[in-house]
Amino acid sequence: MMALAKWLKKADAGMSIPMVAVLLFILLMIFCAMYEYLRFFSIFIQLDQAVEQSVQGVAMENWDEVYQGVREGYAGTYTKAELTDDWEEVMNREQILAQMKKMIDFKVDGNTWVKEDDAGEVLFSLRPKDTTVKITNTQLAAAEGDALTVETTNTITVPWRFLGAMFNAPPIVVERVTVSGYTPKF
């Protein structure tokens, strides 16, 4: 920094104004890049938390079936139907997506869910058709710490805030995997 100050002192007096403008522009670009990175990171973290809370919410809604299966060590997401004597799913993809849609308060745009800010700008979008949910039951005679795990894969589209406005850049599409577990407290 001292070398730069000495060099500016030696240079022509008229050269310092464009140099300061260039340095301010570089600092502005660095701050914009940091803002974009933090914005993307916060969106991904919020979506991960919403998915985890959705899984926990669905598990808690069906606690009598899910808890019994986890406690006994098998069939944590299935229950036996009384009339047909068949196994029925207690937790499934549609329930988790419905819970997540209710928590995040998406707007539906065709077959895409869109989350907007207060000004009406798109924060991110999600296609529920592309969301996969893999529910893994505990093993037969599972250990005490084993949990019912749910792995969700969401394809998130996040538009650029600064870069998109200046250069018409395409939005970032990220495939995000979130693993959630449900272990009863008892």
QUIKAMO-V568119 format. One record per pair of residues at least 12 apart in sequence whose C-alpha atoms are under 10 Angstrom apart, sorted by the first residue. I is the first residue (numbers start at 0). GAP is how many residues later the second one is. If there is no record, write none. Layout:
i gap
I GAP
I GAP
This chain:
i gap
28 133
28 134
31 129
31 130
31 131
32 129
32 130
34 126
34 127
35 124
35 125
35 126
35 127
38 84
38 119
38 121
38 122
39 83
39 84
39 118
39 119
39 120
39 132
42 80
42 81
42 113
42 115
43 80
43 112
43 114
43 130
43 132
45 58
46 53
46 57
46 77
46 107
46 109
46 129
46 131
47 104
47 106
47 128
47 129
47 130
47 131
47 132
48 51
48 129
48 131
49 49
49 50
49 51
49 52
49 53
49 54
50 45
50 46
50 48
50 49
50 50
50 52
50 53
50 99
50 100
50 101
50 102
50 103
50 126
50 127
50 128
50 129
51 44
51 48
51 98
51 99
51 100
51 126
51 127
51 128
51 129
51 130
52 43
52 46
52 47
52 50
52 127
53 41
53 42
53 43
53 44
53 45
53 46
53 47
53 48
53 49
53 50
53 126
54 36
54 37
54 38
54 40
54 41
54 42
54 44
54 45
54 94
54 95
54 96
54 97
54 124
54 125
54 126
54 127
55 40
55 43
55 94
55 124
55 125
55 126
55 127
56 38
56 39
56 42
56 43
57 32
57 33
57 34
57 37
57 38
57 39
57 40
57 41
57 42
58 17
58 18
58 31
58 32
58 36
58 37
58 89
58 122
58 123
58 124
58 125
59 122
59 124
60 29
60 30
61 15
61 28
61 29
62 13
62 14
62 27
62 121
63 15
63 26
64 12
64 13
64 14
64 15
64 24
64 25
64 26
65 12
65 13
65 24
65 25
65 71
65 82
65 116
65 117
65 118
66 81
66 115
66 116
66 117
66 118
66 119
67 116
68 68
68 69
68 71
68 79
69 67
69 68
69 69
69 70
69 71
69 72
69 74
69 76
69 77
69 78
69 112
69 113
69 114
70 67
70 70
70 71
70 72
70 73
70 75
70 76
70 112
70 113
70 115
71 66
71 67
71 68
71 69
71 70
72 64
72 65
72 66
72 67
72 68
72 69
72 70
72 71
72 73
72 74
72 75
73 63
73 64
73 65
73 66
73 67
73 68
73 74
74 12
74 14
74 15
74 61
74 62
74 63
74 64
74 65
74 73
75 13
75 14
75 15
75 59
75 60
75 61
75 62
75 63
75 71
75 72
75 73
75 106
76 12
76 13
76 14
76 15
76 58
76 59
76 60
76 61
76 71
77 12
77 13
77 14
77 59
90 44
90 59
91 41
91 42
91 43
91 58
92 35
92 38
92 39
92 40
92 41
92 42
92 57
92 59
93 34
93 39
95 37
95 54
95 56
96 31
96 34
96 35
96 36
96 55
97 30
100 12
100 14
100 27
105 18
105 19
105 20
106 18
107 17
107 18
107 19
108 16
108 18
109 17
110 15
110 16
110 17
110 18
111 13
111 14
111 15
111 16
111 17
111 18
112 12
112 13
112 14
112 15
112 43
113 12
113 13
113 43
120 38
120 40
121 35
121 36
121 37
121 38
121 39
122 34
122 35
122 36
122 37
122 38
123 32
123 33
123 34
123 35
123 36
123 47
123 48
123 49
124 30
124 31
124 32
124 33
124 34
124 48
125 28
125 29
125 30
125 31
125 32
125 47
126 27
126 28
126 29
126 30
127 26
127 27
127 28
128 25
128 26
129 23
129 24
129 25
129 26
129 45
130 21
130 22
130 23
130 24
130 25
130 44
130 45
130 46
131 19
131 20
131 21
131 22
131 23
131 45
132 17
132 18
132 19
132 20
132 21
132 44
132 45
132 46
133 15
133 16
133 17
133 18
133 19
133 45
134 13
134 14
134 15
134 16
134 17
134 44
134 45
134 46
135 12
135 13
135 14
135 15
135 45
136 12
136 13
143 39
144 38
144 39
145 35
145 36
145 37
146 33
146 34
146 35
146 36
146 37
147 32
147 33
147 34
147 35
147 36
148 30
148 31
148 32
148 33
148 34
149 28
149 29
149 30
149 31
149 32
150 26
150 27
150 28
150 29
150 30
151 24
151 25
151 26
151 27
151 28
152 22
152 23
152 24
152 25
152 26
153 20
153 21
153 22
153 23
153 24
154 18
154 19
154 20
154 21
154 22
155 15
155 16
155 17
155 18
155 19
155 20
156 13
156 14
156 15
156 16
156 17
156 18
157 12
157 13
157 14
157 15
157 16
158 12
158 13
158 14
159 12
